[in-house]
């Protein structure tokens, strides 16, 4: 197989002129380094890693608008939507903050605009992905196995759970020598797909509730996954998804088996453990996770893990 996958970056407000065009070679027929570049313009940062068969783009908007992205040619795209304002939940459709969307397709379009502050896009050529996953025994009996087959137009949607986000953050913040990048990213991408394999796709949830209610609850949980440190009140969340506060609390527990408050606490405690393992101070961790009172953070941590944060650090 030969040819290129075309990746076009356009302004969210004016698609002409094109901001950038990337021609991604389909074949990975020889050992190639993964090349890194970082472009900054006013209000926008784009990190790029590129080699035959693989392109990773990470966009962050500060004051400006994120651009639109269009990918054409047989490929698999993995898009992680992150950090959108709460008022934009009803506008997002399938592009929910706090989700991972994987497509086996000929055309991927990632909308731009001010509804996303961060977005990570990973584009694989079919030969590259097949080679990457061919030795992974778990994929043969998993729904993701269609990614290595012919273009099907299939879409797999997952929550952006903390373990998946940690893998992405490790990739996006690597500081390796150029000769090491390719092998590191290949290992991390295998780990990323495996972690997605361990969690159910959003389509796998039992239809215990009406479809419209279920979609609202998915939007609520996905939003909390990316905003647990500065979480909205239940009233703010209920207004954003257009669901009465009482029914939001009741249906959330039915759908996900936990209350909203308990879910937020679990997310914060999981992230707290990771931050402490990275040698962050107790005060720093408490502040980063939105705790105004450090004593409250310490008590919650001990209730969760049976030890104080400081004791956890010295284990």
C-alpha positions as CSV (number, residue, x, y, z in Angstrom):
1,X,0.0,0.0,0.0
2,X,1.3,3.5,-0.8
3,X,0.1,7.1,-0.8
4,X,-0.5,9.6,1.9
5,X,-3.2,10.5,4.4
6,X,-4.0,14.2,4.2
7,X,-4.4,16.3,7.4
8,X,-5.7,19.8,7.0
9,X,-5.7,22.5,9.7
10,X,-8.1,25.3,9.1
11,X,-9.3,28.4,10.9
12,X,-12.5,27.9,12.9
13,X,-13.9,31.1,11.5
14,X,-12.5,31.1,8.0
15,X,-11.5,27.8,6.3
16,X,-9.6,29.6,3.6
17,X,-6.7,30.0,3.8
18,X,-5.6,26.7,5.2
19,X,-3.3,27.1,8.3
20,X,-1.4,23.9,7.7
21,X,-1.3,20.8,5.6
22,X,0.3,17.5,6.7
23,X,0.9,14.7,4.3
24,X,1.2,11.5,6.4
25,X,2.9,8.6,4.5
26,X,0.9,5.4,4.8
27,X,3.7,3.0,4.7
28,X,6.2,2.3,7.6
29,X,8.7,0.3,5.6
30,X,11.8,1.3,7.3
31,X,13.1,2.4,10.8
32,X,12.1,6.0,11.2
33,X,12.5,8.5,14.1
34,X,9.4,10.1,15.5
35,X,9.9,13.8,14.8
36,X,8.6,16.4,17.2
37,X,7.7,20.1,16.7
38,X,5.8,22.7,18.7
39,X,4.1,25.6,17.0
40,X,2.8,28.6,18.9
41,X,0.6,31.4,17.6
42,X,-1.4,34.0,19.4
43,X,-3.8,32.2,21.8
44,X,-3.0,28.7,20.3
45,X,-0.4,26.0,20.9
46,X,0.0,22.9,18.7
47,X,2.3,20.0,19.5
48,X,3.0,17.6,16.7
49,X,4.7,14.2,16.5
50,X,5.1,12.7,13.0
51,X,6.5,9.6,11.4
52,X,5.3,7.3,8.5
53,X,1.9,5.9,9.6
54,X,1.5,8.0,12.7
55,X,0.7,11.6,13.5
56,X,-0.1,13.0,17.0
57,X,-1.5,16.5,17.3
58,X,-2.3,18.2,20.6
59,X,-4.0,21.6,20.6
60,X,-4.5,24.0,23.4
61,X,-6.4,27.3,23.0
62,X,-5.7,30.1,25.5
63,X,-7.4,33.2,24.2
64,X,-8.2,32.2,20.6
65,X,-10.2,29.5,18.9
66,X,-9.1,25.9,18.2
67,X,-8.8,25.2,14.5
68,X,-10.8,22.7,12.5
69,X,-9.1,19.5,11.5
70,X,-9.9,17.3,8.5
71,X,-8.3,14.0,7.8
72,X,-8.9,12.2,4.5
73,X,-7.6,8.8,3.2
74,X,-8.0,5.4,4.8
75,X,-7.1,5.7,8.5
76,X,-8.0,5.2,12.1
77,X,-8.5,8.3,14.2
78,X,-8.5,8.5,18.0
79,X,-9.7,11.9,19.3
80,X,-9.7,12.9,23.0
81,X,-12.0,15.8,23.8
82,X,-11.0,17.7,26.9
83,X,-11.8,20.7,29.0
84,X,-14.9,22.5,27.4
85,X,-17.0,25.1,29.3
86,X,-20.1,23.7,31.0
87,X,-22.4,25.9,29.0
88,X,-21.3,24.1,25.9
89,X,-22.4,20.6,26.9
90,X,-25.7,20.8,25.0
91,X,-23.9,21.9,21.8
92,X,-21.4,19.2,21.7
93,X,-23.3,16.3,20.2
94,X,-20.9,13.3,20.0
95,X,-17.9,15.6,20.7
96,X,-18.3,15.4,24.5
97,X,-15.6,16.8,26.8
98,X,-14.2,13.8,28.7
99,X,-14.6,11.2,26.0
100,X,-12.4,9.3,23.5
101,X,-13.7,8.7,20.0
102,X,-12.1,6.1,17.7
103,X,-13.1,5.8,14.0
104,X,-12.1,3.5,11.2
105,X,-12.9,5.7,8.3
106,X,-11.9,7.6,5.1
107,X,-12.8,11.0,6.5
108,X,-12.5,12.5,10.0
109,X,-13.7,16.0,10.9
110,X,-12.9,17.6,14.2
111,X,-14.9,20.8,14.6
112,X,-13.1,24.0,15.8
113,X,-14.3,27.0,17.6
114,X,-14.3,28.0,21.2
115,X,-16.2,25.0,22.6
116,X,-12.9,23.1,23.3
117,X,-9.9,24.3,25.2
118,X,-7.9,21.1,24.6
119,X,-8.0,18.3,22.1
120,X,-5.6,15.4,21.3
121,X,-5.8,13.7,17.9
122,X,-3.9,10.5,17.0
123,X,-4.0,9.4,13.3
124,X,-2.9,5.9,12.3
125,X,-2.5,4.5,8.9
126,X,-4.0,1.0,8.6
127,X,-0.6,-0.8,8.1
128,X,0.9,1.0,11.1
129,X,-2.0,0.1,13.4
130,X,-2.1,-3.5,12.2
131,X,1.6,-3.9,12.9
132,X,1.3,-2.2,16.3
133,X,-1.5,-4.4,17.5
134,X,-1.0,-7.7,15.7
135,X,0.8,-9.4,18.7
136,X,-1.9,-8.3,21.2
137,X,-4.0,-11.4,21.9
138,X,-6.8,-9.4,23.6
139,X,-7.8,-7.6,20.5
140,X,-8.9,-10.7,18.5
141,X,-12.1,-11.1,20.5
142,X,-12.8,-7.4,21.2
143,X,-14.9,-4.9,19.3
144,X,-11.8,-2.8,18.6
145,X,-10.5,-5.6,16.3
146,X,-12.4,-4.0,13.4
147,X,-9.8,-1.2,13.5
148,X,-7.2,-3.3,11.8
149,X,-9.7,-4.5,9.1
150,X,-11.1,-2.8,6.1
151,X,-12.6,0.7,6.4
152,X,-16.0,0.3,8.0
153,X,-17.0,3.7,9.2
154,X,-17.4,2.3,12.7
155,X,-17.2,4.6,15.8
156,X,-16.2,3.5,19.3
157,X,-16.8,5.9,22.1
158,X,-15.3,5.7,25.6
159,X,-15.0,7.8,28.7
160,X,-11.7,9.6,29.1
161,X,-11.0,7.7,32.4
162,X,-8.0,8.8,34.6
163,X,-5.7,5.8,33.5
164,X,-6.2,6.8,29.9
165,X,-5.6,10.4,30.6
166,X,-2.4,9.6,32.5
167,X,-1.0,7.7,29.5
168,X,-1.9,10.6,27.2
169,X,-0.2,13.1,29.6
170,X,2.9,11.0,29.7
171,X,3.1,11.0,25.9
172,X,2.4,14.7,25.5
173,X,5.0,15.7,28.1
174,X,7.8,13.4,27.2
175,X,11.3,14.7,27.1
176,X,13.2,11.9,25.4
177,X,16.0,11.8,23.0
178,X,14.8,11.7,19.3
179,X,16.1,8.2,18.9
180,X,14.0,7.0,21.9
181,X,10.7,8.7,21.0
182,X,9.4,6.1,18.5
183,X,9.8,3.1,20.8
184,X,8.3,5.0,23.8
185,X,5.3,6.1,21.9
186,X,4.6,2.6,20.4
187,X,4.7,1.1,23.9
188,X,2.4,3.9,25.3
189,X,-0.1,3.5,22.4
190,X,-0.3,-0.3,23.0
191,X,-1.0,0.6,26.7
192,X,-3.6,3.1,25.7
193,X,-5.6,0.7,23.6
194,X,-5.3,-2.0,26.3
195,X,-6.7,0.4,28.9
196,X,-9.6,1.3,26.6
197,X,-10.2,-2.5,26.1
198,X,-10.6,-2.8,29.9
199,X,-13.5,-0.4,30.1
200,X,-16.9,-0.7,28.5
201,X,-17.7,1.3,25.4
202,X,-20.5,3.8,25.9
203,X,-22.7,1.8,23.6
204,X,-22.3,-1.2,26.0
205,X,-24.4,0.4,28.8
206,X,-27.6,-1.5,29.7
207,X,-30.6,0.5,28.5
208,X,-32.0,0.8,32.1
209,X,-33.2,4.3,31.3
210,X,-34.7,6.1,28.2
211,X,-32.1,6.9,25.6
212,X,-32.4,10.7,26.0
213,X,-31.9,10.4,29.7
214,X,-29.0,8.1,29.2
215,X,-27.3,10.5,26.8
216,X,-27.7,13.4,29.3
217,X,-26.1,11.2,32.1
218,X,-23.2,10.3,29.8
219,X,-22.6,14.0,29.1
220,X,-22.7,14.7,32.9
221,X,-20.2,12.0,33.8
222,X,-17.9,12.8,30.9
223,X,-17.9,16.5,32.0
224,X,-17.1,15.6,35.6
225,X,-14.2,13.4,34.4
226,X,-12.4,16.5,33.1
227,X,-13.5,19.0,35.7
228,X,-13.5,17.1,39.0
229,X,-10.9,19.5,40.6
230,X,-13.3,22.5,40.0
231,X,-16.6,20.6,39.7
232,X,-19.9,22.4,39.0
233,X,-22.6,22.3,41.6
234,X,-25.4,19.8,41.0
235,X,-27.7,22.7,40.2
236,X,-25.2,24.0,37.5
237,X,-24.8,20.5,36.1
238,X,-28.6,19.9,36.0
239,X,-29.1,23.1,34.1
240,X,-26.4,22.3,31.6
241,X,-27.9,19.0,30.7
242,X,-31.5,20.1,31.0
243,X,-32.4,17.5,33.7
244,X,-34.1,18.2,37.0
245,X,-31.7,18.1,40.0
246,X,-33.7,15.4,41.8
247,X,-33.8,13.2,38.7
248,X,-30.2,13.9,37.9
249,X,-29.1,12.5,41.3
250,X,-31.5,9.5,41.1
251,X,-30.7,8.5,37.5
252,X,-26.9,9.0,37.9
253,X,-26.9,6.5,40.7
254,X,-29.1,4.1,38.7
255,X,-26.9,4.4,35.6
256,X,-23.4,4.4,37.2
257,X,-23.9,2.7,40.6
258,X,-22.7,5.7,42.7
259,X,-23.8,9.1,43.7
260,X,-22.3,12.2,42.0
261,X,-20.6,13.3,45.3
262,X,-19.1,9.8,45.8
263,X,-17.9,9.7,42.1
264,X,-16.2,13.1,42.4
265,X,-14.5,12.1,45.6
266,X,-13.3,8.9,44.0
267,X,-11.8,10.8,41.1
268,X,-10.1,13.3,43.4
269,X,-8.6,10.6,45.6
270,X,-7.3,8.6,42.7
271,X,-5.6,11.6,41.3
272,X,-4.3,12.6,44.8
273,X,-2.6,9.2,45.0
274,X,-0.9,9.8,41.6
275,X,0.2,13.3,42.5
276,X,1.6,12.2,45.9
277,X,3.5,9.4,44.1
278,X,5.1,12.1,41.9
279,X,6.4,13.8,45.1
280,X,3.9,16.7,45.2
281,X,3.4,18.2,48.6
282,X,0.2,17.6,50.5
283,X,-0.7,21.3,50.4
284,X,-0.1,21.4,46.6
285,X,-2.3,18.3,46.0
286,X,-5.1,19.6,48.1
287,X,-5.1,22.9,46.3
288,X,-4.9,21.3,42.8
289,X,-7.9,19.1,43.6
290,X,-10.0,22.0,44.7
291,X,-9.9,21.5,48.5
292,X,-10.0,24.8,50.3
293,X,-9.3,23.1,53.6
294,X,-6.2,20.9,53.8
295,X,-7.6,19.1,56.9
296,X,-10.7,18.1,55.0
297,X,-8.5,16.7,52.2
298,X,-6.4,14.7,54.7
299,X,-9.5,13.3,56.4
300,X,-11.1,12.3,53.1
301,X,-7.8,10.7,51.9
302,X,-7.5,8.7,55.2
303,X,-11.1,7.5,55.0
304,X,-10.5,6.3,51.4
305,X,-7.1,4.6,51.8
306,X,-6.7,4.0,55.6
307,X,-3.6,6.2,55.8
308,X,-2.8,9.9,55.7
309,X,-1.3,11.4,52.5
310,X,2.0,11.8,54.3
311,X,2.0,8.1,55.3
312,X,1.2,7.2,51.7
313,X,4.2,9.2,50.5
314,X,6.5,7.2,52.8
315,X,5.2,3.7,52.0
